[in-house]
Amino acid sequence: MNILNTLLLLLFIIKCQSETLIYSNYFNSRSGDWYINYYINNWESYCHSKWIMGGYQCFDSRTFIQKTFKLQPHYQLRFSFLFWRIDYWNGDRFKVYIDNIENHNQQYYYSSSLNNLCGSSSYYDETFQLDLNTYHYSPTVQILISGEVYWGISDIQLFIKKCPEGCDSCNQNGCYSQILYIEYFTTQYFNLNSNEVWQSDNGVFYYYLLNPGGFYIYRLITWSSKKTIYLTPHDAVSIQFKIITINLYHQFEILIDDMLVLVLNTARQVSLTSSYYSYYYLITSQINIHQYRHNLNQITLTIRQKSSTSYTSSSSAYYGIRDFQLFLKTYDNCFDDNIQPFDGCFANIYDCIIGCSNCVRGICLKCQDGWEYYEQNKNCIPICGDSIITYFEECDDGNTYQYDGCYQCKYSCPLNCSKCQFGKCKQCQPRYELINGYCKYNCDGYEIQDDQENRNCINRINNLIENGHYQHNLFNNENSKYTLVSSLTCNLQDFGIFGYFYNQCRIPVIQYCKESLYDKCLECDEYYKLEYNKQKCTPLCNDGIVIEREQCDDQNNIQFDGCYKCQQSCLLECINCIENKCYQCLDGWQLIDYSCYQYCGDGQVAKSSMEQCDDGNYNDGDGCYECKFECFPFCKSCADRNTCLVCEQYFELYNNSCKPICGDDYILIGLEECEDGNDIPYDGCFNCQFQCEKECQICKSGLCIECIEGYMIIKNYYTQIQNKCGNGIYSNDEECDDGNLFDDDGCSILCQIESNWFYLICLIIIFQQSQIKSNYFKFYQFYQTLYPISLIRYI
């Protein structure tokens, strides 16, 4: 336990050292530096002997808080705080957004605690420590928090993982090879100057700022805005900024020098119970264009708005930008009057020195593995003795011993060696014999015992015929003048063959070995495999045969299936396994006899199981049957009762449900009336429903029964215009039609305009009986020399 605590403490220290605290509030001191859209009685309260922001009868569902933080160059941030859940929370949600991206969204319940901290005595309260991490590169960050019942926060801290010193931008792997050239709109509130504003296509510059609440954005007015920036010599650019829309569909195109490089189509991000539209319909996109190839002396960036549609007509719509930064990847010209690589400058371009893994403009910031960083000179020196061969090291055996073939990372001859190569002895000094790469002193049998022991000598047999008695006397004559200085290795290269001959050495029997040679096994018995050293046969796992120490064999190496590497293991649903016995199961599983079991109908969904739902009964038609979702009609597979994933044949997905596929030439009885394989209206079938011609008044099963007035039915269901004089309907071959067959009323019985009458317009007179009558105005014609003058007489 002490070791574990020490490791945890060490990890905590390492983590703290790698992070930088940039903000702290509501610890020993407090300040009201957050934007709060609404509070009830006050924006802070004293709760359980501690001041908190918000609290009981302070913050509720109508409240959200927001703060913008200015950040140094970094690649990751961590937002930590204590969340106070107060009073009656029953599945209500607490949410945290970082740059409008949802980072925390969880339901909370008042029944999960038995403490009353500062709310109503009828309900229990609780605190939760939240630690939210995210990768982040922008120079500012907006954090927004909301809750749905009484809530508050305290112990607020914001940490960042900074880029290396002198680095303008980076990621978790190191510093980017680029410099910050220009930046606009990177503070919480800012003023505009002429160098920062953008222009429309017609060349007009705009000076507009917008405050949606807690920070400024530079507002863009027209559908297309551009900015031209003059640059110093470079070979690539990186551009990052935020596009922010309020109550506007977030659809844009980004162009560089009139070349399309990015298309945006972002949906709504923030969901608040409050109807505060500035944030409810606020959408943020972080634009990151990294090292785009570019070498011109100016660059033109264009933002095109693709949609002007608003989410709601009750609030104005805006869009704009902030946190604009432009980086240049320069040629990195340098001059060191040499052509040596890895010295910080090569071919007039900055380069890392040898052994350096991360550098900026030739200055090393971090060394590679196997190198030690010297802060004073900012260079890297190989670490000798770490078993890693680097740079000019010839060898590295992980120690500083002399005469072992490698000393101070240079090859050296072993002791008493006269000639060696790469640390291996090829020839020994006189009176020494080369055995296993080392020089052993060759005793001739006449040295005194002390000399033999001090020299660690060997007994070399120069002539087996002349000196064969040596081994015999050595092993069989207790009074022999020869002394056994060290035990035999039973190695053939050490003349151990005599040990075997005189039964001083034995070839060990390798168990389960089918065929062997000396002390090596060549082939094992069935169901066994040969180890790498060829001196041991072990059971073959995953062959389906349980032998020796194998507890099981399921012929696979899948973990959490009850048997892993031929040893019993707990299943995946067990979260506390000790010696193959389960002591705690996942939610929804029941622990019985040290194993986890799922029961359909117990009202709990067993995690990591085939259960999709569990309503505690076995009734069908209630949405969950046999622990599977009951899909609505025509759905083959569903994620829940209201979300279909796969429809049955002849149906297609539409708004998470299934509708008939219209136009597939297959009629679904009861759902479709007809199928003509097209979407042409007024051809008898449209949208799979019967439909007659446009001039049809009564239609039945695609056949016209009665036409509108002025048309008649011919040839089954086709219609044509019924030309009839006197019906009051004007047609192409009629000059007029007054609805009767009388002459001298301006329109003859042949529907021709009569002389001295002018067909002007129908005067509609509505009588008390709502009868509609029409007549023509009659003109008496008075002829004059140049201009005819007509007087109107009302009939």
JOFEN-V524581 format. One record per backbone hydrogen bond with DSSP energy under -1.0 kcal/mol. NH is the residue of the N-H (numbers start at 1). CO is the residue of the C=O. E is the energy in kcal/mol with one decimal. If there is no record, write none. Layout:
<<NH CO E> <NH CO E>>
This chain:
<<5 1 -2.5> <6 2 -2.3> <7 3 -2.4> <8 4 -2.5> <9 5 -2.3> <10 6 -2.4> <11 7 -2.6> <12 8 -2.2> <13 9 -2.4> <14 10 -2.5> <15 11 -2.4> <16 12 -2.4> <17 13 -2.3> <18 14 -1.5> <20 160 -2.7> <22 158 -2.7> <23 158 -1.1> <25 156 -2.0> <26 29 -1.1> <27 29 -1.3> <33 31 -1.5> <35 66 -3.3> <37 64 -2.0> <40 58 -2.4> <41 57 -1.6> <45 52 -2.2> <47 50 -3.5> <52 45 -2.7> <53 153 -2.6> <54 43 -1.6> <55 151 -2.7> <58 55 -1.8> <59 55 -1.5> <63 60 -1.9> <65 145 -2.2> <66 35 -2.5> <67 143 -1.8> <69 141 -2.6> <71 139 -3.4> <75 161 -2.0> <77 134 -2.5> <78 159 -2.5> <79 132 -2.8> <80 157 -2.9> <81 130 -2.0> <82 154 -3.1> <83 128 -3.4> <84 152 -2.9> <85 126 -3.0> <86 150 -1.7> <89 87 -1.5> <91 108 -2.0> <94 106 -2.0> <95 146 -2.6> <96 104 -2.3> <97 144 -3.2> <98 101 -2.6> <99 142 -3.7> <101 98 -1.6> <103 96 -3.0> <104 96 -1.6> <106 94 -1.7> <108 92 -2.3> <110 89 -3.3> <112 109 -1.1> <113 110 -1.0> <123 120 -1.5> <125 115 -3.7> <126 85 -2.3> <128 83 -2.4> <130 81 -2.7> <132 79 -2.8> <134 77 -1.9> <136 75 -1.4> <141 69 -1.7> <143 67 -2.5> <144 97 -2.6> <145 65 -2.4> <146 95 -2.1> <151 59 -1.1> <152 84 -1.3> <153 53 -2.1> <154 82 -1.6> <155 26 -2.1> <156 25 -2.4> <157 80 -2.9> <158 23 -2.0> <159 78 -2.9> <160 20 -2.0> <161 76 -2.7> <163 73 -2.3> <167 164 -2.1> <171 174 -2.2> <174 171 -1.4> <176 169 -2.5> <178 176 -2.0> <179 328 -2.6> <181 326 -2.6> <182 326 -1.6> <184 324 -2.3> <196 193 -1.6> <199 226 -2.4> <200 204 -2.2> <203 200 -1.8> <206 198 -1.7> <210 217 -2.2> <216 188 -2.5> <217 210 -2.1> <218 321 -2.9> <219 208 -1.6> <220 319 -2.1> <225 303 -2.3> <226 199 -2.8> <227 301 -2.2> <229 299 -2.8> <231 297 -2.6> <235 329 -2.7> <237 292 -2.5> <238 327 -2.2> <239 289 -2.4> <240 325 -2.3> <241 287 -1.2> <242 322 -2.6> <243 285 -2.2> <244 320 -2.9> <245 283 -2.4> <246 318 -2.7> <247 281 -2.0> <249 309 -2.5> <251 249 -1.6> <252 264 -1.3> <253 304 -1.9> <254 262 -2.9> <255 302 -2.5> <256 259 -2.6> <257 300 -3.3> <259 256 -1.5> <261 254 -2.7> <262 254 -1.5> <264 252 -3.1> <266 250 -2.1> <277 275 -1.3> <279 276 -1.4> <280 276 -2.4> <281 277 -2.2> <282 279 -1.4> <283 245 -2.4> <285 243 -2.3> <287 241 -3.4> <289 239 -3.2> <292 237 -3.6> <294 235 -1.1> <299 229 -2.5> <301 227 -2.9> <302 255 -2.6> <303 225 -3.1> <304 253 -2.6> <305 223 -3.9> <306 251 -2.8> <318 246 -2.0> <320 244 -2.3> <321 218 -2.2> <322 242 -1.3> <323 185 -3.1> <324 184 -1.8> <325 240 -2.5> <326 182 -2.7> <327 238 -3.3> <328 179 -2.6> <329 236 -2.8> <334 348 -1.1> <346 349 -2.8> <349 346 -1.5> <350 332 -1.9> <351 344 -2.1> <354 342 -1.8> <356 353 -1.9> <357 366 -2.7> <358 366 -1.6> <360 363 -2.3> <363 360 -1.9> <365 358 -3.2> <366 358 -1.5> <368 355 -3.2> <371 368 -1.6> <372 381 -3.3> <374 379 -2.6> <378 374 -1.8> <379 374 -1.0> <381 372 -2.4> <383 370 -2.7> <393 390 -2.7> <394 409 -2.3> <395 409 -1.0> <407 410 -2.8> <410 407 -1.2> <412 405 -1.7> <417 414 -1.5> <418 427 -2.0> <419 427 -1.9> <421 424 -2.6> <424 421 -1.8> <426 419 -3.3> <427 419 -2.1> <429 416 -2.4> <432 429 -1.6> <433 440 -3.7> <435 438 -3.2> <438 435 -1.8> <440 433 -3.3> <442 431 -3.3> <443 458 -2.5> <452 448 -2.0> <453 449 -2.3> <454 450 -2.7> <455 451 -2.4> <457 452 -1.6> <458 441 -3.1> <467 463 -3.0> <470 467 -2.2> <472 468 -1.1> <473 469 -3.1> <474 470 -2.6> <475 471 -2.1> <476 472 -2.0> <477 473 -1.7> <480 477 -1.8> <485 483 -1.1> <494 491 -1.3> <495 492 -1.5> <496 491 -2.3> <498 495 -1.3> <500 496 -1.7> <501 497 -2.4> <502 498 -2.6> <503 500 -1.5> <504 499 -3.3> <505 499 -1.9> <513 510 -1.6> <514 523 -2.6> <515 523 -1.9> <517 520 -3.0> <520 517 -2.1> <521 534 -3.7> <522 515 -3.5> <523 515 -1.7> <525 512 -2.9> <528 525 -1.5> <529 538 -3.1> <531 536 -2.6> <534 531 -1.6> <538 529 -2.3> <540 527 -2.7> <550 547 -2.3> <551 566 -2.5> <552 566 -1.1> <564 567 -2.8> <567 564 -1.2> <569 562 -2.0> <572 560 -1.6> <574 571 -1.8> <575 584 -2.4> <576 584 -1.2> <578 581 -2.9> <581 578 -1.4> <582 594 -2.0> <583 576 -3.2> <586 573 -2.5> <589 586 -2.0> <590 597 -3.5> <592 595 -3.0> <595 592 -1.1> <597 590 -2.5> <602 599 -1.3> <607 587 -2.1> <612 627 -2.8> <625 628 -2.5> <628 625 -1.2> <630 623 -2.3> <635 632 -1.7> <636 646 -2.3> <637 646 -2.0> <639 643 -2.4> <640 643 -1.2> <643 640 -1.1> <644 656 -2.3> <645 637 -3.2> <646 637 -2.2> <648 634 -2.6> <651 648 -1.6> <652 659 -2.7> <654 657 -3.1> <657 654 -1.3> <659 652 -2.5> <661 650 -2.2> <671 668 -2.0> <672 668 -2.9> <673 688 -2.5> <674 688 -1.2> <686 689 -2.7> <689 686 -1.4> <691 684 -1.8> <696 693 -1.8> <697 706 -2.5> <698 706 -2.3> <700 703 -2.8> <703 700 -2.1> <705 698 -3.2> <706 698 -1.4> <708 695 -2.7> <711 708 -1.8> <712 720 -1.7> <714 718 -2.5> <717 715 -1.2> <718 715 -1.5> <720 712 -1.4> <722 710 -2.2> <727 724 -1.1> <734 731 -1.6> <735 751 -2.0> <736 751 -1.5> <748 752 -2.8> <751 748 -1.9> <754 746 -1.8> <757 754 -1.4> <760 758 -1.3> <765 773 -1.1> <767 771 -1.5> <770 767 -2.0> <778 793 -1.0> <780 791 -1.0> <789 782 -1.2> <793 778 -1.4>>
